[in-house]
């Protein structure tokens, strides 16, 4: 199960700015937390970025498409000139035919339940990342960076939002099962050594009766 996680903006594109706070680092904090949790439970993940650098939106969708991701998640923070504007909203492409609505429904519901100042609703918008990605895709605006209360919620509830996003993905795709780790070390139990073959044969017979895979190895002192 392959999830592409897009931390919006980065590098010379700081995204929205409010005072000394920039959107790009917030997006990355949440994206890295989501990646770590998904990796931990067995999903395959790819990040659009893991540091403070930028890619064009075309580079991001090209990368996700080439990797054949099963879901594209784009994480952002919102901004408005009126600092009273607040809340959480998600977007999918208008007239989406990729099944994005299932992910939008599940993740939106989970994040709202985790605690937001205002549910601004599930919306559609013609964004490049939701349009040009070949897999289901949503863009989430996790609160307004221009609103002090939304920033407080983002910082305090980062772990809750991470859990909500991961659980929303599981709601749609199910939980991956990690295969047990490969074992390359074996341990053989020696039940005894005999200088009379009949006694060795009797021991093998008894061990097999008990369900053990037993056999005779002949050696000379």
N, C-alpha and C positions, 0 to 999 in steps of 0.2 A: 504494500500500500504506500504509494509515493505522494508526498505532500510538498508542494512548493510554497515557501513562506517568504513573502515580499515585505521587507521593512522599508516603507516608503521614504523617498528622498535620500539624503546622505551626501557627504563631501561638500562640494561648493553649493549644493542645494540643501539649505537647512530646513526647507518646508516652512510651516507657519512659525512665527516668532512672537513671543509675548514677554516683554521685559528681557530678562537674561535667559529665559527658557526657550529652547528650540524644539521643534517637532521631531526632527530626524533622530536624535538620541532616544527620545521616548519610544518611537516606533521600534527602534533596534532593541531596546530593553525588553519589550514585550515579545518581540519576534524570537529573540534568543531563549527566553523562558519557555515559549511554546515549543521551540525546536528541541530543547533539552528534555521536556516532558514527553514529547512524541517519540524521540529516540529511545527513551528509557523503557517505553512499553512496546517497542518493536516496529514502529513505523519507519519508513525510509523518508528522509527529509533532504531538501536542498534549499539553501538560503539565497536570496538575491544579493545580500551582502552580510558580512559578519563584522564589519568595522565601519569607520567613518569615511566611506568613499561612495561614489555614485555610479549608477548605471542608467542608461536611458530606459524608458518604459519598453521600447522595442527590444532592447537587449534582454530585459527581464522576461518578457513573454516568449521570445525566441528560445531562451534557455529552458524555460518550463516546458515548451512544446517539444523541443529536441529530447528532453529527458523523459517525455511521456508521463508527466505527473497526472495523478488522478484527481487532484484538487489544488486550486490556486487561491491562496489566502493573502490579501494585501492589507497591511495594517497601517493606520494613519491616526492623527489627531486633527480635530477641526479648529477653525478660527473664525471670529467675526469681530467687526469693529466695535460693536456693542458688547461690553464685557458681561452683560447679563445673559447672553445667549449660552445655552448649555445643553448637555444631553448626549446620548448615544444613538447612532443610526448605522444601518448597513445598506449596501447597494449591490444590485446585480444588473446585468445588461438588459435593456428593454427587449421584450419578446425573446427572452433567453430560451434556447432549445437544448441546452447542455445539461439540464438537471441542477442548475445552480440554486434554484429556489429551495430545494431540500436542505442544502447546507445553510442558506440564509435563515430559514425557519429555525433550524436546530441551534445554530450558534447565537443568533439574535435572542432567542428565548433564554438560553443559558446565561448570557451576559447580563441581560435585564434582571434575571433572578439573582445574580451575584451582587447586584446593587449599583444602580446608576441614578444620577440626579433626575434625569428625564428620559423617557423612551420616545425618541423622535420618529421611530417607525422603520419599517422595511421599505426601501425605495428602489427605484431603477434610475440609472444614469448611464450615458454613453461614454464610459471611461475606456481608455486604451486597454488597460489590463484585464477588464472584464470582457471586452469585445474581441481582442486578438488572441487570448488564451483559448486553446482548443478543448480544455477540460472545464468542468464546473468551476466558477470563480466568484468570489465575493470581495468587496472592499468594505472594511469596517472603519468607521470614524469613532474612536474610543474616547469620547469626551472632547470638550473645547479647551485648547491650550490657553485661550484668552479668558477663561473663567476660573477663578481661584478655587472654587469648590470642586469643579471637575478635576483640576490638577491634584487636589488633596485626595480625591477618590482614586485617581489613577495610581498615585504613589502608594496609598494604603492598601488598595485592593488588587495590586498587580498579580499576586499569586492566585487570587480568586478568579480574575479574568483569564489567567492562563489555564486554570482548571476548567473554566466554562468553555473556552474555545476547544480544548482537547476533548472534553466530553461531548461537545456538539459534533465534532468530527466522528467520534466513535458512534454517536447516535445514528449517523448516516452510513458509515462504512463498516461498523462493527469493530471489535477489538482484535488486533493482530495477535497471533500466538507465536512467541519466539521458539524456535527449535531448541532442544536441549543442547548444551555445549558438547562439542565432539570430544570424546575421550580417546587418548592415544596411549594410556597406561593401563596394563592389565596385571592382575594379581592371581597367581596360581597357588592353590592350597595343596600341600603334600600330606597325604594321609598316613604314610608309613613306607618303610623299605623292608624288603623280605629277601632272604636267600633261598627260599623254597617257592617256586613259581605257583604251586597250587594255592599257597596262602595269599599270594598277591592277587590271583584270579578270584579268590573268595572275597577279598576286600573290594575289588572292582565291582563284583556282582552286588554286594551289599550297598555300595555307594550309588550305583545305578538304580537300585530299588528305592532308595531315598530321594531320587530325582537329580542326582549330580552327574555331570558329564565326566566320566572317569576312564582312564586307560592306563596300560602298562608301558613304562619306558625301561628298556633293558640297558644296564651299564655294568662295567667291570671295574673293580677296585684296583 
